Amino acid sequence: MAASQADYKDRQFLAVIGDEDSVTGLLLAGIGHVTNPPDSQKNFLVVDSKTETAAIEAAFESFTTQRKDIGIVLINQHVADKIRYRIDTYTAAFPTILEIPSKEHPYDPEKDSVLRRVRRLFGE
Amino acid sequence: MDQDHIDSLLERYLHLLHEYTSLREELATLQIGMYQNIARANFAAERGLRFGQDYYDDRMQASRRLAISYQSRDQAQDQSESESRDKRDPTVLSGVVPSFTVISPAAAACVSSLAAKDSKVGVETPDSRPHPEAEVEADSMEQSAVETTKTEEAGSASTPSSRASIVSKSMEDAEATASENSVPEVEEGRATQQKSNDPIRWFGLLTPVPLRQAQTQSIRVIEHVIPRLASVNVEMAEVEIEVRRARKRRAKAAAAAAAIRLSQQGGREQEAGARTEGSPTSDICA
């Protein structure tokens, strides 16, 4: 906790992993950011039916562990399902992962990691 | 006492859960609206044109950024918290949870520059959407600024590359407004920079109304719903940990109580045995 408290001030971006419309919509709000040229890292990933799970996982890895400037990772729920094991084992304080609905896949409370945590707390 | 503490924690947890679910609903509604608007914009657009990743600007810079701060817990929960904190180990309660807010540094910078320079430029924040008419004018103003810088750089013969048709349409108007315009050029340049940060510009100058509506909804999602959801999520996780700790303590206390009871029982049996013998010392002990 102490380590994460130290670096939380640098975490000023929101990252998005999702389908094209989700990313377009959220980028319209002005959260898109590409870092300066040498590496030019984007803070978003557009996922379509052809995107491999490995690519999604790599982006997730990059946003959560490699980059230290991201505070919230937004991910479409159906995309999160593809890397569910990664999401469920993720415990770090920062960045926070939020699953959001997508156009074709409405929000499913059954899969929501927060509500599953709630059930675990009361169901034990 | 332990049970009371756990109950108060659970009560707070349920309040958070309620907030979480209502935020979820709001998010779902806003996003459905956003998707519909994007779909509408795509449907009305020219054939083959799609408002999507092909138009993203590769040099985009975030105009809305996150600010994470550690705040002590507020309001009602703070009271119960402080009460219980008096009673128990302060290390058990971390006391602070991170809270997320989204700010637009462009607006902040613009306010500070306003204060510093005391000029009239840059009052527009990305949030305050001007009226349609005003916006059209602003577009042409911006374009005029772009044009002037371009002509300065590359001479008067430069032709804008991609959006040539739209640009040429508004050029005359733009030049007209530019000649009328008395604002110093430096400040105008800054205004251009701020305006061009708006991601809706990736999709051209005359973007369809549904896309603007989608943007409004998306801004609401990013500014109000997402930061709150993230904060509530973190706070819930924190309370979960506290509940588990309290439960563990209760279990430990119960086990200890049971052990004491057992030993007392054993002692009483011994005492009873001693009393039957009628020794006076056992009475004193009891």
Chai-1 contact restraints between the chains, C-beta under 6 A:
chainA,res_idxA,chainB,res_idxB,connection_type,confidence,min_distance_angstrom,max_distance_angstrom,comment,restraint_id
A,Y8,B,I68,contact,1.0,0.0,6.0,A-B,restraint_1
A,R11,B,I68,contact,1.0,0.0,6.0,A-B,restraint_2
A,Q12,B,R65,contact,1.0,0.0,6.0,A-B,restraint_3
A,Q12,B,L66,contact,1.0,0.0,6.0,A-B,restraint_4
A,F13,B,A62,contact,1.0,0.0,6.0,A-B,restraint_5
A,L14,B,L66,contact,1.0,0.0,6.0,A-B,restraint_6
A,E20,B,G52,contact,1.0,0.0,6.0,A-B,restraint_7
A,E20,B,Q53,contact,1.0,0.0,6.0,A-B,restraint_8
A,D21,B,Y35,contact,1.0,0.0,6.0,A-B,restraint_9
A,D21,B,I38,contact,1.0,0.0,6.0,A-B,restraint_10
A,T24,B,G52,contact,1.0,0.0,6.0,A-B,restraint_11
A,G25,B,M34,contact,1.0,0.0,6.0,A-B,restraint_12
A,G25,B,I38,contact,1.0,0.0,6.0,A-B,restraint_13
A,G25,B,A214,contact,1.0,0.0,6.0,A-B,restraint_14
A,G25,B,S218,contact,1.0,0.0,6.0,A-B,restraint_15
A,L26,B,S218,contact,1.0,0.0,6.0,A-B,restraint_16
A,L27,B,P199,contact,1.0,0.0,6.0,A-B,restraint_17
A,L28,B,P199,contact,1.0,0.0,6.0,A-B,restraint_18
A,L28,B,Q215,contact,1.0,0.0,6.0,A-B,restraint_19
A,L28,B,S218,contact,1.0,0.0,6.0,A-B,restraint_20
A,A29,B,R64,contact,1.0,0.0,6.0,A-B,restraint_21
A,A29,B,S218,contact,1.0,0.0,6.0,A-B,restraint_22
A,A29,B,I219,contact,1.0,0.0,6.0,A-B,restraint_23
A,A29,B,I222,contact,1.0,0.0,6.0,A-B,restraint_24
A,G30,B,S63,contact,1.0,0.0,6.0,A-B,restraint_25
A,G30,B,R64,contact,1.0,0.0,6.0,A-B,restraint_26
A,G30,B,P199,contact,1.0,0.0,6.0,A-B,restraint_27
A,I31,B,A62,contact,1.0,0.0,6.0,A-B,restraint_28
A,I31,B,R64,contact,1.0,0.0,6.0,A-B,restraint_29
A,I31,B,I222,contact,1.0,0.0,6.0,A-B,restraint_30
A,G32,B,M60,contact,1.0,0.0,6.0,A-B,restraint_31
A,H33,B,Q61,contact,1.0,0.0,6.0,A-B,restraint_32
A,H33,B,A62,contact,1.0,0.0,6.0,A-B,restraint_33
A,V34,B,D58,contact,1.0,0.0,6.0,A-B,restraint_34
A,V34,B,M60,contact,1.0,0.0,6.0,A-B,restraint_35
A,V46,B,Q53,contact,1.0,0.0,6.0,A-B,restraint_36
A,G71,B,L66,contact,1.0,0.0,6.0,A-B,restraint_37
A,G71,B,I68,contact,1.0,0.0,6.0,A-B,restraint_38
A,I72,B,A230,contact,1.0,0.0,6.0,A-B,restraint_39
A,T96,B,A230,contact,1.0,0.0,6.0,A-B,restraint_40
A,L98,B,L229,contact,1.0,0.0,6.0,A-B,restraint_41
A,P101,B,A28,contact,1.0,0.0,6.0,A-B,restraint_42
A,P101,B,Q31,contact,1.0,0.0,6.0,A-B,restraint_43
A,K103,B,Y35,contact,1.0,0.0,6.0,A-B,restraint_44
A,Y107,B,A28,contact,1.0,0.0,6.0,A-B,restraint_45
A,V114,B,N233,contact,1.0,0.0,6.0,A-B,restraint_46
A,L121,B,E240,contact,1.0,0.0,6.0,A-B,restraint_47
